[in-house]
Every structure is written in structure tokens, then in C-alpha cells.
Amino acid sequence: MPTIEDIFGLEILDSRGRPTVCASCRLAGGAVAAASVPSGASTGAAEARELRDGDPVRYGGLGCLRAVGQINGTIRRRLSGRSFEDQSSFDGALIDLDGTPNKSRLGANAILAVSLAFARAHAIERRIPLYRHFAAMADRPIERLPRMTINLFSGGKHAGQQSPIQDVLIVPASSAAIGDGLVMSSAVYQAAVRLVQEKYHMRWLTADEGGLAPPTERPEQMFDDAVQSIRDAGFEPYRDVCLAVDVASSHFWRDGRYHLGQELLDSAQMVDRLVRWVSCYPIVSVEDGLAEEDWDHWPSLCDALAGRALVLGDDLLCTNPQRIARAVDCRACNALLLKVNQIGTVTESLQAYRLARAANWQVVVSVRSGDTEDNWFSDLAVGWSGDQTKAGSLAQSERLSKYNRLLAIEAEMPLPVNPWPFGSSGG
């Protein structure tokens, strides 16, 4: 039973140069570990609340000294010297200590950093890799590795709002291994770099998650460019490489209408548009195709895309067990985008994961737009048998650290990657 000897917090910077939180945990047995937390730009209204300083003179109000102060003050004082049977009991103590429904007192950023640091320290104490420790929490064998979805083009809040939709991702569908998938994805990404330079006369500039951000005003332009990049790399769309789309519709939904560029669509028309995209392009996953509070129309979208594309909930679900249960009941989607910092502890994220699995949903483990070089994400995606990962593009160290960790895990445990739930895929 691990006993907390000390907990320490530190304000660090994320991939956008904005503050975030790193926590370290020392156990009485000598194990020491640290973990840092990401932060999103495209955030759902139901997400757990980060604690920020609000001082406009310092980091534009985004400083995390208050969150760090909670770690070095209340959390350290109340948890040091205590023993915990497992992750659930430790996270339960953090939740009780905060005492709010959205973690706004201590801050979800402070709580999650400590939760992850404890998990990593406990794995060290047990002398097992972190992914094995996560697998033991989930009580699931690791039989396959997650299939990657890799950011290619960005718009919305991840880029300059030049396109209303947020991300177009590539899925190396015919690859049977992490390494092979990265080789394929790199070829497509470099083909896209050349296309952007030649077609738009742009330098190689990247958005928050490393995706390219050419001035495409219509989503169809992004899809056309993605398909062309796949072909230029020597692959066949759909057979070899597919597309996934993060629509992030909540950000252009106002007064009950979708402001898709110059078009104004009602919910039924938005569903029709999404179905048309899936019919015309090799799209196999649609994330947040409708707004997070447009609950009445999500079941229609799920029915319309059944067997053709995943209907993936991010802002709709916020890795929140209550919202996931509602979505299961009304059949709003069939896949969960799992972001640990949306709910704020490892244990609650596992509860969300189990709800999705019980409903026979796919689970896509995701990073955030503001991330760090910490790679616990990859261990969690493998340990919890995520069907897919969403870690950003093949650029920027905070993204590549996740892919490099997946490669290291694959070297230790050379398993095939998950097949796609329908259509053509390797594995």
C-alpha cells in the first residue's frame, strides 16, 4: 500500500507557451515520479475547471500559480503521510478535498497532475511499466495496440479560423503496426507540405497540434487536399489511408443554427451535410458533428452514419460519466473521445472508459491542443486498450514524444494494431 511522503507542484509552459501544471509525488518506499497536464483550446462547457490566476499582467491571466499553490499547500498538507490502497482511493481523497462538482476549488489542472504523478510513482514502486499499471487498473489484457489518427490539416480554434471545421486527420488504415503507420503517415504529411507550398504559396507553418493550416475557406477544400496528398504519397484513399474529421460544431452553432462558413444550416441540414461528406470522401470518423447541446439530433446523425463512420463525442461527452450515460440511453453516438483532463482524475476517466466499453463503443484516447513533452498519454492508451489514438501531427516535440513512446512500447510488446471497426484496415 503506497504511502505519500511528499507532493510538490510547479508551473511550467505548454506547447503554446501558456502555463500549465507539473506535479511530483514521492512515496515512502522511495519511488519518485512527476507528471504534467495538458490544456485545451476547444473546450466543452461540461469540462472540469482549471484554476488560473486571472492576473492580466502575468501570462494574460492564464498563470497557474494558484493551482500550484493548492498542490504545495492544501493537497500536500492533507495527503502527505497518508497511505492509499489504490488509485481509486487516492483520487477519491482528492475529489473529497476539492468538494465541488467541477473541481473549481483546487483546480482540475492541479488535481489531475497529482493524480497522474501518483499513478506513475505507484507503477515505479511496483516495478512495472506504466502501461502495465494502467492495464491492471482497467482489468483488461493488452492484446493489440491502438490505431493512430494523425492530424493533417487544421482550422477552427486550432488554427486561424480560416476554415470552420477544426481538424482533418489521416488514418493509416492498411498498416498493421505502429511503426508502419508512422512511415505511411509521414509520407502523406510531407506530400501535404509540398501541396501547401505549391498550391497556396505558403511556408511550412503549423497549427496548435502540428497540422498544416492553408487558407481553405470551405471544408471540402480541406478534404480534396487531403485526398490529393494521400495519392501524391503513393497510397489509395480508403484502401490504404482514410480520413477522420473533427468538426467541432459547437464553435459555429448559434441560436439553433450552424454557421458553416457563409452557409446557415439547421440541424437536419447539418446532418445531411455530414452524410454527404462521408459519401463523397474516405471519411471513417466524424467527431462532434453536431453541437454539444443539440442532443435531439445526435441520434439521427448516429443512425445516418451507422456502419459507415464512427460518430465520436468530444464536447458532447467531456469524458463525463453522466453525459456518457445520457448519450448511451438516447444512442447519440458510438464512440468516446477520452481526454483525461476533461474530467480531472485517472479514476473518473476510467469510469467513463468503462461506460463506453459496456455500451460496445469505440474509445479514442486523445491529447489536447496545449500539451507537454510528457508521454503518459501513450501508456494510458495502450494500457486501457484504446481503439485509436489522437495525438496530433508528425511535428513538434510534444506530439512526437507520444509517438516515440508508442514505438518504444511496440518494441517491448510487438502486437498488431486494432482493426478499424468496419471497412478496410490492417491488423
C-alpha positions, 0 to 999 in steps of 0.5 A, spaced: 500 500 500 503 506 497 504 511 502 505 519 500 511 522 503 511 528 499 507 532 493 510 538 490 507 542 484 510 547 479 508 551 473 511 550 467 509 552 459 505 548 454 506 547 447 503 554 446 507 557 451 501 558 456 502 555 463 500 549 465 501 544 471 507 539 473 506 535 479 511 530 483 509 525 488 514 521 492 512 515 496 515 512 502 518 506 499 522 511 495 519 511 488 519 518 485 515 520 479 512 527 476 507 528 471 504 534 467 497 536 464 495 538 458 490 544 456 485 545 451 483 550 446 476 547 444 473 546 450 466 543 452 462 547 457 461 540 461 469 540 462 472 540 469 475 547 471 482 549 471 484 554 476 488 560 473 490 566 476 486 571 472 492 576 473 492 580 466 499 582 467 502 575 468 501 570 462 494 574 460 491 571 466 492 564 464 498 563 470 497 557 474 500 559 480 494 558 484 493 551 482 500 550 484 499 553 490 493 548 492 498 542 490 504 545 495 499 547 500 492 544 501 493 537 497 500 536 500 498 538 507 492 533 507 495 527 503 502 527 505 503 521 510 497 518 508 497 511 505 492 509 499 490 502 497 489 504 490 488 509 485 481 509 486 482 511 493 487 516 492 483 520 487 477 519 491 481 523 497 482 528 492 475 529 489 473 529 497 478 535 498 476 539 492 468 538 494 465 541 488 462 538 482 467 541 477 473 541 481 473 549 481 476 549 488 483 546 487 483 546 480 482 540 475 489 542 472 492 541 479 488 535 481 489 531 475 497 532 475 497 529 482 493 524 480 497 522 474 504 523 478 501 518 483 499 513 478 506 513 475 510 513 482 505 507 484 507 503 477 515 505 479 514 502 486 511 496 483 516 495 478 512 495 472 511 499 466 506 504 466 502 501 461 502 495 465 499 499 471 494 502 467 492 495 464 491 492 471 487 498 473 482 497 467 482 489 468 483 488 461 489 484 457 493 488 452 492 484 446 493 489 440 495 496 440 491 502 438 490 505 431 493 512 430 489 518 427 494 523 425 492 530 424 493 533 417 490 539 416 487 544 421 482 550 422 477 552 427 480 554 434 486 550 432 488 554 427 486 561 424 479 560 423 480 560 416 476 554 415 470 552 420 471 545 421 477 544 426 481 538 424 482 533 418 486 527 420 489 521 416 488 514 418 493 509 416 488 504 415 492 498 411 498 498 416 498 493 421 503 496 426 505 502 429 511 503 426 508 502 419 503 507 420 508 512 422 512 511 415 505 511 411 503 517 415 509 521 414 509 520 407 502 523 406 504 529 411 510 531 407 506 530 400 501 535 404 507 540 405 509 540 398 501 541 396 501 547 401 507 550 398 505 549 391 498 550 391 497 556 396 504 559 396 505 558 403 511 556 408 511 550 412 507 553 418 503 549 423 497 549 427 496 548 435 497 540 434 502 540 428 497 540 422 498 544 416 493 550 416 492 553 408 487 558 407 481 553 405 475 557 406 470 551 405 471 544 408 471 540 402 477 544 400 480 541 406 478 534 404 480 534 396 487 536 399 487 531 403 485 526 398 490 529 393 496 528 398 494 521 400 495 519 392 501 524 391 504 519 397 503 513 393 497 510 397 489 509 395 484 513 399 480 508 403 484 502 401 490 504 404 489 511 408 482 514 410 480 520 413 477 522 420 474 529 421 473 533 427 468 538 426 467 541 432 460 544 431 459 547 437 464 553 435 459 555 429 452 553 432 448 559 434 441 560 436 439 553 433 443 554 427 450 552 424 454 557 421 458 553 416 462 558 413 457 563 409 452 557 409 446 557 415 444 550 416 439 547 421 440 541 424 437 536 419 441 540 414 447 539 418 446 532 418 445 531 411 451 535 410 455 530 414 452 524 410 454 527 404 461 528 406 462 521 408 459 519 401 463 523 397 470 522 401 474 516 405 471 519 411 471 513 417 470 518 423 466 524 424 467 527 431 462 532 434 458 533 428 453 536 431 453 541 437 454 539 444 447 541 446 443 539 440 442 532 443 435 531 439 439 530 433 445 526 435 441 520 434 439 521 427 446 523 425 448 516 429 443 512 425 445 516 418 452 514 419 451 507 422 456 502 419 459 507 415 463 512 420 464 512 427 460 518 430 465 520 436 463 525 442 468 530 444 464 536 447 458 532 447 461 527 452 467 531 456 469 524 458 463 525 463 460 519 466 453 522 466 453 525 459 456 518 457 450 515 460 445 520 457 448 519 450 448 511 451 440 511 453 438 516 447 444 512 442 447 519 440 453 516 438 458 510 438 464 512 440 468 516 446 473 521 445 477 520 452 481 526 454 483 525 461 483 532 463 476 533 461 474 530 467 480 531 472 482 524 475 485 517 472 479 514 476 473 518 473 476 517 466 476 510 467 469 510 469 467 513 463 472 508 459 468 503 462 461 506 460 463 506 453 466 499 453 459 496 456 455 500 451 460 496 445 463 503 443 469 505 440 474 509 445 479 514 442 484 516 447 486 523 445 491 529 447 489 536 447 491 542 443 496 545 449 500 539 451 507 537 454 513 533 452 510 528 457 508 521 454 503 518 459 498 519 454 501 513 450 501 508 456 494 510 458 492 508 451 495 502 450 494 500 457 486 501 457 486 498 450 484 504 446 481 503 439 485 509 436 489 514 438 489 522 437 495 525 438 496 530 433 501 531 427 508 528 425 511 535 428 513 538 434 516 535 440 510 534 444 506 530 439 512 526 437 514 524 444 507 520 444 509 517 438 516 515 440 513 512 446 508 508 442 514 505 438 518 504 444 512 500 447 511 496 440 518 494 441 517 491 448 510 488 446 510 487 438 502 486 437 498 488 431 494 494 431 486 494 432 482 493 426 478 499 424 471 497 426 468 496 419 471 497 412 478 496 410 484 496 415 490 492 417 491 488 423 
